[in-house]
Amino acid sequence: MSLWKHSPKDAVLFGFSVVQLTVMILFAARWSGFSVAGWAGQVALVTAMTAYNIIVVSHLFTHVPWFTSARLNAVASVVNSACIGQSAQGYELSHVRNHHRFNNDPVGPDGTTRDTTSTYRDGQDGDHAPLLPYIFKGAWDTLLDRGGELLAVTRLWRVSAAERRLLDLAARREPRRTVELRQVQADRAAHCLTLAGCAVLSWQWTVFCYLPAFFAALVLVNVQNYYRHYGADPSRRTADAVSHYGRLYNLLTFNDGYHQEHHLSPATHWSQLPAVYERRLAAADTGPRIISPVPAMLGFLDRSRPLLHRIPDEDARRP
């Protein structure tokens, strides 16, 4: 039986998480004092690795687990969780079963969005929320949630009855529901114990390097999500996300730029996303949609981006 469920290339993704975890432990163990260059370099590297892991590595894993073995996937989830400072299983529940279900929906009659990460959630008059409040408030809220998980050591990080949103997203049927909630518990234990272990090795590194880097990574992740959807038309399935087709970017990020394709077929392995483009978008008249000349992280540079969520633009870029 094959070790890899879809492609041996997924070993690179798993390897990245192992390397990141090793780097963070080594940084904490070898912290020997404050130098501006050393501090800045470590914060920058941990920020970049954590953001990349959330945006690419763990994101792909939540949609298409790498291994044929459920036990190995559980181990991978624990390792990823230690790297991204949150439960990878919880990430799957909120991202796959909420974001991909409601696809960055606009504010509804009840005054809010069903997608809890929607860029419209705090917007006015049917527009996106302003960038800065979206990225910083979202990062702060996530940081507070992670702090709450640290305190959950008293119940061994089990999902509590008060966590209604997470419980509502978990599978309804047994034994899958129990498996998912136990994985959330194991993931939380992994990232909390990793943080505690780093603090034992060096509380100074944990406070002055890791925590700023983690917050910065969350901000970058929110920037990425914002420009993956900014200007797109949430009312059309073929135009509710933004793609970027730069070859180098997609080589380095395992086709992360194929975001519209990913929304059309979220269970498709990353290696097949170009085929989704050919099958669903290139060969059909899907109407105007947004194709960004820059990666989503640099979406603010796309000054000529059409705003399809406001007024359909006949001159919008096509594939």
C-alpha positions as CSV (number, residue, x, y, z in Angstrom):
1,M,0.0,0.0,0.0
2,S,1.3,3.4,-0.9
3,L,2.4,5.7,1.9
4,W,1.2,8.8,0.1
5,K,-2.5,9.1,-0.7
6,H,-2.2,11.4,-3.7
7,S,1.5,12.2,-4.5
8,P,4.9,11.6,-3.0
9,K,5.5,15.3,-3.6
10,D,3.5,15.9,-0.4
11,A,6.6,14.8,1.4
12,V,8.0,18.2,0.8
13,L,5.0,19.8,2.6
14,F,5.3,17.5,5.6
15,G,9.1,18.0,5.6
16,F,8.6,21.8,5.8
17,S,6.6,21.4,9.0
18,V,9.2,19.1,10.5
19,V,11.9,21.7,9.6
20,Q,10.0,24.6,11.0
21,L,9.3,22.9,14.3
22,T,13.0,22.0,14.5
23,V,14.1,25.5,13.7
24,M,11.9,27.0,16.4
25,I,13.1,24.6,19.1
26,L,16.7,25.3,18.1
27,F,16.2,29.0,18.2
28,A,14.7,28.8,21.7
29,A,17.5,26.4,22.9
30,R,20.3,28.5,21.6
31,W,18.9,31.9,22.6
32,S,21.9,33.6,24.2
33,G,21.0,37.3,24.4
34,F,19.6,40.3,22.6
35,S,21.2,41.6,19.5
36,V,19.1,43.6,17.1
37,A,20.3,41.7,14.0
38,G,19.7,38.3,15.6
39,W,16.3,39.3,17.0
40,A,15.1,40.8,13.7
41,G,16.4,37.8,11.7
42,Q,14.7,35.2,13.9
43,V,11.4,37.1,14.0
44,A,11.4,37.5,10.3
45,L,12.2,33.8,9.6
46,V,9.6,32.5,12.1
47,T,7.0,34.9,10.7
48,A,7.7,33.8,7.2
49,M,7.7,30.1,8.0
50,T,4.5,30.3,10.1
51,A,2.6,32.3,7.5
52,Y,3.7,30.0,4.7
53,N,2.7,27.0,6.8
54,I,-0.8,28.4,7.4
55,I,-1.3,29.7,3.9
56,V,0.2,26.7,2.0
57,V,1.2,23.7,4.0
58,S,-1.6,23.3,6.6
59,H,-4.1,24.7,4.2
60,L,-3.5,22.0,1.7
61,F,-3.4,19.4,4.4
62,T,-6.8,20.4,5.7
63,H,-8.4,19.9,2.3
64,V,-6.5,16.8,1.1
65,P,-4.6,14.9,3.9
66,W,-1.3,13.5,2.7
67,F,-1.2,9.9,3.9
68,T,-3.2,6.8,3.2
69,S,-3.0,6.0,7.0
70,A,-5.4,7.8,9.3
71,R,-2.8,7.5,12.1
72,L,-0.1,9.2,10.0
73,N,-2.5,12.0,9.1
74,A,-3.2,12.4,12.8
75,V,0.5,12.7,13.5
76,A,0.8,15.2,10.6
77,S,-2.0,17.2,12.1
78,V,-0.2,17.4,15.5
79,V,3.1,18.5,13.9
80,N,1.3,21.1,11.7
81,S,-0.5,22.4,14.8
82,A,2.7,22.9,16.7
83,C,4.0,24.9,13.8
84,I,1.0,27.2,13.2
85,G,0.1,27.8,16.9
86,Q,-3.5,26.4,16.5
87,S,-5.3,23.1,15.9
88,A,-4.9,22.0,12.3
89,Q,-8.1,20.0,12.8
90,G,-9.9,23.1,14.1
91,Y,-8.5,25.0,11.1
92,E,-10.1,22.4,8.8
93,L,-13.5,22.7,10.6
94,S,-13.6,26.5,10.4
95,H,-12.0,26.8,6.9
96,V,-13.4,23.9,5.0
97,R,-16.9,23.7,6.6
98,N,-17.4,27.4,7.0
99,H,-15.4,29.5,4.6
100,H,-15.8,27.1,1.7
101,R,-19.4,26.6,2.4
102,F,-20.3,30.2,2.4
103,N,-17.5,31.5,0.1
104,N,-16.8,35.0,1.5
105,D,-20.5,35.9,1.5
106,P,-21.8,39.5,1.8
107,V,-23.7,40.8,4.8
108,G,-27.2,39.2,4.9
109,P,-30.6,40.4,6.2
110,D,-29.5,39.5,9.8
111,G,-26.7,42.1,9.6
112,T,-23.8,39.7,9.4
113,T,-22.1,37.1,7.2
114,R,-22.3,33.3,7.5
115,D,-18.6,33.0,6.6
116,T,-16.9,34.2,9.8
117,T,-13.8,35.2,7.9
118,S,-15.7,37.1,5.2
119,T,-14.1,40.3,4.1
120,Y,-17.6,41.8,4.1
121,R,-18.3,41.0,7.7
122,D,-17.5,44.5,9.1
123,G,-17.9,46.4,5.8
124,Q,-20.4,49.2,5.2
125,D,-23.0,49.5,2.4
126,G,-22.2,46.1,0.9
127,D,-18.5,46.8,0.5
128,H,-15.5,45.0,1.9
129,A,-14.3,45.9,5.4
130,P,-11.3,48.3,5.4
131,L,-8.0,46.4,5.1
132,L,-6.3,47.5,8.3
133,P,-9.2,46.7,10.7
134,Y,-9.7,43.4,8.9
135,I,-6.1,42.2,9.2
136,F,-5.3,43.5,12.7
137,K,-8.6,42.8,14.4
138,G,-8.6,39.3,13.0
139,A,-5.1,38.7,14.2
140,W,-5.8,40.0,17.7
141,D,-9.0,37.9,18.0
142,T,-7.0,34.8,16.9
143,L,-4.3,35.6,19.4
144,L,-6.9,35.8,22.2
145,D,-8.4,32.5,21.2
146,R,-5.0,30.8,21.4
147,G,-4.5,32.4,24.8
148,G,-7.8,30.8,25.9
149,E,-6.6,27.4,24.7
150,L,-3.5,27.7,26.9
151,L,-5.7,28.1,29.9
152,A,-7.7,25.0,28.8
153,V,-4.9,22.8,30.3
154,T,-7.2,22.4,33.2
155,R,-9.5,20.2,31.0
156,L,-6.6,18.7,29.0
157,W,-7.5,20.9,26.1
158,R,-10.8,19.1,25.4
159,V,-13.4,21.1,23.4
160,S,-15.8,22.5,26.0
161,A,-19.6,22.7,25.8
162,A,-19.3,26.5,25.5
163,E,-17.4,26.2,22.2
164,R,-20.7,26.1,20.2
165,R,-19.3,27.2,16.9
166,L,-16.7,24.5,16.8
167,L,-19.1,21.9,18.0
168,D,-21.6,22.9,15.3
169,L,-18.9,22.5,12.6
170,A,-17.8,19.0,13.8
171,A,-19.3,16.0,12.1
172,R,-22.8,15.0,13.2
173,R,-22.3,11.2,13.0
174,E,-20.2,9.0,15.2
175,P,-17.5,7.8,15.3
176,R,-16.3,10.6,13.0
177,R,-17.4,13.4,15.4
178,T,-15.5,11.9,18.3
179,V,-12.4,11.4,16.1
180,E,-12.5,15.0,15.0
181,L,-12.9,16.4,18.5
182,R,-10.2,14.2,19.9
183,Q,-7.9,15.4,17.1
184,V,-8.6,19.0,18.1
185,Q,-7.7,18.1,21.6
186,A,-4.4,16.4,20.6
187,D,-3.6,19.4,18.3
188,R,-4.2,21.9,21.0
189,A,-2.0,19.9,23.4
190,A,0.7,19.9,20.8
191,H,0.9,23.6,20.1
192,C,0.4,24.5,23.8
193,L,3.1,22.1,25.0
194,T,5.4,23.2,22.2
195,L,5.0,26.8,23.4
196,A,5.5,25.8,27.0
197,G,8.6,23.8,26.0
198,C,10.1,26.8,24.2
199,A,9.3,29.0,27.2
200,V,11.2,26.5,29.4
201,L,14.2,26.6,27.0
202,S,14.1,30.4,26.9
203,W,11.1,32.5,28.0
204,Q,12.9,35.5,26.5
205,W,12.9,34.0,23.1
206,T,9.3,32.9,23.4
207,V,8.1,36.4,24.6
208,F,10.3,38.6,22.4
209,C,10.7,36.5,19.3
210,Y,8.0,33.9,18.9
211,L,4.9,35.9,20.0
212,P,5.7,38.9,17.8
213,A,6.4,36.6,14.9
214,F,3.2,34.6,15.5
215,F,1.1,37.8,15.5
216,A,2.8,39.1,12.4
217,A,2.2,35.8,10.7
218,L,-1.5,36.1,11.5
219,V,-1.6,39.6,10.0
220,L,0.0,38.3,6.8
221,V,-2.5,35.5,6.6
222,N,-5.3,38.0,6.8
223,V,-3.7,40.1,4.1
224,Q,-3.6,37.0,1.9
225,N,-7.2,36.1,2.5
226,Y,-8.3,39.7,2.0
227,Y,-6.8,40.0,-1.5
228,R,-7.8,36.5,-2.5
229,H,-11.3,37.9,-2.5
230,Y,-11.1,41.7,-2.7
231,G,-13.3,42.9,-5.6
232,A,-14.6,39.4,-6.5
233,D,-18.3,38.7,-7.1
234,P,-19.6,36.5,-4.3
235,S,-22.9,36.0,-6.2
236,R,-21.1,34.0,-9.0
237,R,-19.3,30.7,-8.4
238,T,-16.8,31.3,-11.2
239,A,-15.9,34.8,-9.9
240,D,-16.0,34.7,-6.1
241,A,-12.2,34.4,-5.7
242,V,-9.1,35.9,-7.2
243,S,-6.4,33.8,-9.0
244,H,-2.8,34.6,-9.8
245,Y,-1.0,32.5,-12.5
246,G,2.6,33.5,-12.0
247,R,4.7,30.4,-12.6
248,L,7.4,31.0,-10.0
249,Y,4.8,31.8,-7.3
250,N,2.8,28.7,-8.0
251,L,5.9,26.6,-8.2
252,L,7.0,27.8,-4.7
253,T,3.5,27.6,-3.2
254,F,2.2,24.3,-4.7
255,N,-0.3,26.2,-7.0
256,D,-1.7,28.4,-4.2
257,G,-2.3,31.1,-6.9
258,Y,-5.1,28.9,-8.4
259,H,-7.6,30.2,-5.8
260,Q,-10.7,30.5,-8.0
261,E,-10.0,26.9,-9.1
262,H,-9.6,25.9,-5.5
263,H,-13.0,27.4,-4.6
264,L,-14.6,25.6,-7.5
265,S,-13.1,22.3,-6.4
266,P,-11.8,22.5,-2.9
267,A,-11.3,18.7,-2.5
268,T,-8.9,18.6,-5.6
269,H,-5.3,17.9,-4.9
270,W,-3.0,20.9,-5.5
271,S,-1.3,19.2,-8.4
272,Q,-4.6,19.0,-10.3
273,L,-5.7,22.7,-9.9
274,P,-4.4,23.7,-13.4
275,A,-6.6,21.0,-14.8
276,V,-9.6,22.5,-13.0
277,Y,-8.7,25.8,-14.8
278,E,-8.7,24.1,-18.2
279,R,-11.9,22.2,-17.5
280,R,-14.0,24.8,-15.7
281,L,-12.6,28.3,-16.7
282,A,-10.4,28.3,-19.8
283,A,-12.8,26.5,-22.1
284,A,-16.1,28.1,-21.0
285,D,-17.6,31.6,-21.1
286,T,-17.8,32.2,-17.4
287,G,-18.1,36.0,-17.5
288,P,-15.7,38.5,-16.1
289,R,-13.6,37.5,-13.2
290,I,-10.5,38.8,-11.5
291,I,-7.0,37.6,-12.3
292,S,-4.3,39.4,-10.3
293,P,-0.9,40.2,-11.8
294,V,0.6,39.8,-8.4
295,P,0.3,37.3,-5.6
296,A,-2.5,37.9,-3.1
297,M,0.0,39.0,-0.4
298,L,0.9,41.9,-2.7
299,G,-2.7,42.6,-3.8
300,F,-2.5,46.2,-2.7
301,L,-0.2,46.7,-5.7
302,D,-3.0,45.7,-8.1
303,R,-4.3,49.3,-8.6
304,S,-6.3,48.5,-11.7
305,R,-8.3,45.7,-10.1
306,P,-12.0,45.7,-11.2
307,L,-14.5,45.7,-8.4
308,L,-17.0,43.1,-9.5
309,H,-18.8,43.2,-6.2
310,R,-19.8,46.7,-6.9
311,I,-20.6,47.0,-10.6
312,P,-19.9,44.2,-13.1
313,D,-17.0,45.4,-15.2
314,E,-17.0,44.2,-18.9
315,D,-13.3,45.1,-19.1
316,A,-12.4,42.8,-16.2
317,R,-9.4,40.6,-16.9
318,R,-10.2,37.2,-18.3
319,P,-8.1,34.0,-18.3
